[in-house]
Every structure is written in structure tokens, then in C-alpha cells.
């Protein structure tokens, strides 16, 4: 009978991580597949509780849930990269939603294709997708394409709205820091010889705001 010794040498402060490693190693040694999970939030202020609860409810061992805090648009996802390097044939990767996994349609399809080539199943709880079937793989492609199309439509509507506003004499962006009365007062002070710095202090704005909105772009700095 085989006896497996721990292959993880860690200090006592990291013993829990060592135990997790040994359990995973033993599972591999026994030839058993592992159900992994990946959870992600975009900012440090967001919480993972809902994702973690859903993943546990789907039967994922908490020791095999990988957590990352990174924007969906970031190219570097070290935790996701480590997970993809760790999975093996027969394993399953579970996410609560497809957008947790891929930053874009091409990236998502690339990840799904890589997992499929290695014999790893992807499950998405919200969309009820399981890529172990042909129908599940087709649904991943369709949902990802629809998500990208929706993002493109939002961008198109934003651009069209800004163009329409400009045609009516309105410009998008932050409202001006100065009222029309403040602009007139600043211009009058400038004509009387006041410096940009003095006008800025009087109006409680930055010198660049005075140059941009009171004097004009051509004025030299003081």
C-alpha cells in the first residue's frame, strides 16, 4: 500500500496553504477529477459573498475556489492564469457568470477553447451552461456575442447622443467650474491688469481654468 508524504515544505504560518496543496496532490494521486471555481470582483470595494455562496451551493469545495480582484478589462489576471495552468483533464471550472471569466468575447472564447482542448468542462451557474455538451459550447458562443453586441450598441448610442448635443450647441463632459457672471468678472479683472494667479485665487479655481474659460487658450502663463 502506498503512503504519500507531504511534498509541501512551508513554515507553520503557512500550514493551511500547505494542507490545501497536499489535499489537491492526494486527489490527483488517486486519479480523481477536481471541481474548481473562479470568482472575481472589479474593485476592492466590491464584495464576493454572493459569488462565494453560489459556488459553495453548487458543490465546490472552498479550498478549490480561486478569488481575484481585478477589472474585467485588465489583460493581466494572475489568479486566473494560475488556475488555468493547474487544471487537468476531467476537471471542471465553475463560475457564477461568464463575464467573471472573460474580459472580452475573443478572450472568453480563447479560454473556453483552451479548456475544451485539455478536456476541462466549464460551468456557468447564471446562464445554466455546461460545456461538456455541444449545446453548452454553442450557448457560450451565442451569449458572449450578444454581450459584445450590447456593449457596441451602448457605445454607438453614447456617440450619437454627444453628436446630437453638439449640433444643438451643447458639449458633453463636466459642467463648467465658473458661472457666466464669474467669467465676465474675471475678464474685467484681467483687462485691468490682474494676473492669472490673482484671478484664480479670487474665483477659487485653478489657473488653468482661468486661462481656458476666462482668458482663452492663447494667453501666456504668469
N, C-alpha and C positions, 0 to 999 in steps of 0.2 A: 504494500500500500504506500502511495506517495505521500510525503509530508512536505508541504510548501513552507519555506521560511520567508520571513518578511524581506523584500528586496528594497524597502524604502528606509533609508537612513536619515532621520531628522532629529533635531533637538526636541526636548519634551514640550516646548512651547508650540510645536507644530505637529504634535502627535495625532490630532484629529484628522489633519490632512493626510498623514501617513496611513491611518486606518482606512480612510476612504480609498486611497491608492491600492492598499492590499486587498480590499474587498473587490475592487474592479479587476485586479490582477487574478484573483481566485475565480471570479466569474468567467473571465477569458480562459483560464486554465481548464475549467470544466466544460468549455465549449458552448457556454450559454450566451445568447444574444442579450444586449443591454438596451433598455429604453432610456434615451437621453432626452433632455428638453433644453430649450434656449428661450430665455426671457430678456427683453430689452426695454429700457425707457430712454427717452431722448435727452433729458436733463436730470441733474442731481436732485431737483426739487420734486420730480415725479416719483410716485411710489409703485412698487412692484407687487403689492399684496394681491390684487385681483388676478394677475397673471399666475403668481405662485399658487394661489388657491385652486385655480382652474387646472393647472398642471398636476398638482397633487391629486385632485379629484379624478384626473384621467389615469391615475395609477403610476405616475412617475415617482421613483424613489428620490427623495430630496437630495441625496448625495450625488445624483446624476443630473441635477438642474444647474445649468450654467447661466450666470447673470451678467449682463453688460449694461453700462450706462454710456450711450453714445448716440449721436444724431443719426437718423436714418439715411442721411446724405453722405455721411463720412465714408471715406474709402478704407480707412484702417479700422478693422474690427478684430482686435487681437483675441478676444474671448471666443468669438465665432470661428476664427481661423484655427484656434487650438481644438475646438470641438470637432470641426471638420477633419482635422488631422487624426483625431482619436477614434472616430467611429470605424466600425469594421462590418464586413458582410453579415447580413442578418439583423443588424441593429436597426433601431427606429429613432428618428428625431422628431420630437413633438414641439409645436409652437401654438400659442393661442390664436394667432392670426398671421397670415402670410407677410404682412408688411413689417412684422417684427424681424423677419429673416432677411429679406432682400431690400437694398436701398433703391433699386430700380428694376424695371421689368427684365432687362438683359442680365443684371446681376442675379436676380431671383431665379431665372431660368438656367443660368450657369450653375448655381448652387444645386438646383433640383437635378440637373443633368449629371453633375458630379456624383451626387448621392446615388442616383439610379445606376450609374456605371459601376459603382462599388457595392451594389446590392443592398443599399440602405434605404429604408422606407421613410418618407416624410408624412407626418400627420399634422393637419391644421384643425384646431378644435372649432373655431368660429365658422369656418367655411365647410366643415364636415368633409374634409379632403383626406384621402389616403392614397398615396402614390403606388401602393402595392398593386393597384388595378389600373388598367388602361384608362378607364373613365376618370379616375382620380388625377392622373397625369394630364389628361385633356383639360380638366377643370382648373388646374393650376395655371395653364397657359391662358385660358379664357379670362379668369379673374384678374390675372396680372395685366393683361392687355386692356381690360376695361378700366382698371385703376389708373393706368398711364393715360388713357384717353380722357378720363375725367380731369386729371391734372392739366393736360393740354388745353381742355376747354376752359378751365378756370383761368389759365394764363391768357388765353385769347380774349376772354370777357374783360379781364383787367386792362389789357392793352387797348381794347375797343372803347372802354369806359374813359380811359385817360385821353384818348384821341378826341372823343366827343366833348369832353370837358374843355380841352384846349380850343376846340373850334368855337366854343361859346365864351372864350376869354378866361376860363378858369384853369389853373395849373394844379396838378396833384402834388402831394407831399405835405410836409408840416406847414401849419399856418404861420404867417409872418410873426416875428417876435415883436414888431413895432406896429402901432396903430398909425393911421394916416396923419393924425394930429402930431404924433411924436416925430414922424418923418419930416413934416413941414418945420417943426421947431428945430430939429437937428440941422436941416439945410440952412435955415436962417442963421443959426449959430456958426455954421461953417463959413457962410458968406461974411460974417463979422470977424473972421479970423481965428475962431476957436479950433484947437487941434482935434484930431480924430480921437485921441485918448481921452481928452476932456469931455467931448460929446458922448463918448461911450460910457464914461462914469456917470454923467448926468442922466442918461437914458437907462442906465443899469443893464447894458447889453455889452457884447464883446466888440472890440474894434473892427473885426472882420464883418460883423453885422452892420456897423455904421458905414463901412466902405461899400458894402454890397447893396444896401437898401436906402441909404441916405445920400451918399455922395456919388456913388457909381463906381464901376469897375476900373476906370482909368485913373483914379486918384492915387498918388504915391503915398507910401506909408510914412508916418511921422517918426 
